[in-house]
Amino acid sequence: MPENHHDSERTGPAPPAEQPPAAVGTPGNPLRLTDPRMMRALAHPARIAIWQFLGLEGPATATECAEVAGLSPSACSYHLRTLAQYGFVEEDLASAADGRQRPWRVRVVAFSMPEGADTTAAMRDAARLLAESVHASVEELREGYHDRELEYPGRWREALGATHDVVHATPEELTTLRGRLIEVVGEYRRLSRDERPPAARRVYVRTDLIPWFEPDAGE
């Protein structure tokens, strides 16, 4: 006969409800790019700027995106259509203030690029091109800050800036460290405006784990 377990016989807290998996293309589940054409499509500097703007401030029209990317609205529309072709953005007519507007919204806000032995030469070349384009946009942002650093309030200058350090860890420990860093940064990501304190401002965060040893010493 089956056993009956009454509520009074249970001990300890109830197990936590299982959380649904994060949607593909979100920070909790980045989209893994494997199509070289898709990576090359995003690698264009103007498209990176448009994609970032929509992810942080969208939905927005082509005219609004054009101001950020330094393009004409017609040129920006071309880049938006290209991004939409590869699934990075899509039209969001539901957010239009009237029937004449054609807002766009981002579909993918986080991605990862292929690594390892299972990648093809075309994938590696496209991934490197995209990585270099993203790096160039970050360097432009960094140099712009240094050019105008003294214009920023002192309390911001004290909080900003790079931190350099070194760790001695195993691959497994580095994986754990990376996960912890992502978790901590995620607490302050606040992609929704409603989550941001009034004094919050956007700050780019970059964490780069670079091997400081020769390849043959990595076993």
Solvent accessible surface area in square Angstrom, and as a share of the most:
residue,aa,sasa,rsa
1,M,230,1.03
2,P,121,0.76
3,E,136,0.61
4,N,122,0.63
5,H,131,0.59
6,H,114,0.51
7,D,107,0.55
8,S,105,0.68
9,E,101,0.45
10,R,171,0.62
11,T,130,0.75
12,G,64,0.61
13,P,132,0.83
14,A,88,0.68
15,P,117,0.74
16,P,125,0.79
17,A,85,0.66
18,E,167,0.75
19,Q,144,0.64
20,P,107,0.67
21,P,123,0.78
22,A,48,0.37
23,A,68,0.52
24,V,100,0.57
25,G,0,0.00
26,T,43,0.25
27,P,41,0.26
28,G,63,0.60
29,N,53,0.27
30,P,58,0.37
31,L,42,0.21
32,R,109,0.40
33,L,1,0.01
34,T,62,0.36
35,D,42,0.22
36,P,35,0.22
37,R,160,0.58
38,M,30,0.13
39,M,0,0.00
40,R,118,0.43
41,A,7,0.06
42,L,1,0.00
43,A,5,0.04
44,H,73,0.33
45,P,99,0.62
46,A,10,0.08
47,R,26,0.09
48,I,2,0.01
49,A,29,0.22
50,I,0,0.00
51,W,28,0.10
52,Q,63,0.28
53,F,41,0.17
54,L,5,0.02
55,G,21,0.20
56,L,57,0.28
57,E,46,0.21
58,G,21,0.20
59,P,63,0.40
60,A,5,0.04
61,T,24,0.14
62,A,16,0.12
63,T,72,0.42
64,E,82,0.37
65,C,0,0.00
66,A,4,0.03
67,E,138,0.62
68,V,77,0.44
69,A,22,0.17
70,G,68,0.65
71,L,57,0.28
72,S,57,0.37
73,P,66,0.42
74,S,85,0.55
75,A,38,0.29
76,C,0,0.00
77,S,29,0.19
78,Y,115,0.44
79,H,16,0.07
80,L,0,0.00
81,R,137,0.50
82,T,20,0.11
83,L,0,0.00
84,A,33,0.26
85,Q,134,0.60
86,Y,54,0.21
87,G,17,0.16
88,F,0,0.00
89,V,2,0.01
90,E,53,0.24
91,E,63,0.28
92,D,13,0.07
93,L,99,0.49
94,A,103,0.80
95,S,57,0.37
96,A,27,0.21
97,A,89,0.69
98,D,59,0.30
99,G,85,0.81
100,R,212,0.77
101,Q,72,0.32
102,R,137,0.50
103,P,6,0.04
104,W,24,0.09
105,R,108,0.39
106,V,28,0.16
107,R,137,0.50
108,V,12,0.07
109,V,48,0.27
110,A,17,0.13
111,F,42,0.18
112,S,47,0.30
113,M,55,0.25
114,P,9,0.05
115,E,143,0.64
116,G,54,0.52
117,A,111,0.86
118,D,109,0.57
119,T,10,0.06
120,T,75,0.44
121,A,61,0.47
122,A,53,0.41
123,M,24,0.11
124,R,125,0.45
125,D,83,0.43
126,A,0,0.00
127,A,11,0.09
128,R,172,0.63
129,L,68,0.34
130,L,0,0.00
131,A,40,0.31
132,E,89,0.40
133,S,19,0.12
134,V,39,0.23
135,H,82,0.36
136,A,59,0.46
137,S,38,0.24
138,V,15,0.09
139,E,38,0.17
140,E,129,0.58
141,L,104,0.51
142,R,113,0.41
143,E,94,0.42
144,G,35,0.33
145,Y,39,0.15
146,H,94,0.42
147,D,119,0.62
148,R,140,0.51
149,E,60,0.27
150,L,155,0.77
151,E,116,0.52
152,Y,86,0.33
153,P,76,0.48
154,G,32,0.31
155,R,173,0.63
156,W,61,0.21
157,R,89,0.32
158,E,152,0.68
159,A,82,0.63
160,L,49,0.24
161,G,66,0.63
162,A,86,0.67
163,T,127,0.74
164,H,165,0.74
165,D,132,0.68
166,V,74,0.43
167,V,84,0.48
168,H,172,0.77
169,A,45,0.35
170,T,64,0.37
171,P,96,0.60
172,E,124,0.56
173,E,94,0.42
174,L,58,0.29
175,T,96,0.56
176,T,80,0.47
177,L,49,0.24
178,R,131,0.48
179,G,38,0.36
180,R,158,0.58
181,L,61,0.30
182,I,94,0.48
183,E,117,0.52
184,V,82,0.47
185,V,54,0.31
186,G,26,0.25
187,E,111,0.50
188,Y,141,0.54
189,R,90,0.33
190,R,74,0.27
191,L,65,0.32
192,S,52,0.33
193,R,139,0.51
194,D,140,0.73
195,E,105,0.47
196,R,69,0.25
197,P,60,0.38
198,P,133,0.84
199,A,65,0.50
200,A,36,0.28
201,R,157,0.57
202,R,136,0.50
203,V,72,0.41
204,Y,105,0.40
205,V,86,0.50
206,R,118,0.43
207,T,81,0.47
208,D,79,0.41
209,L,58,0.29
210,I,130,0.66
211,P,93,0.58
212,W,213,0.75
213,F,119,0.49
214,E,120,0.54
215,P,117,0.74
216,D,124,0.64
217,A,68,0.53
218,G,40,0.39
219,E,200,0.90
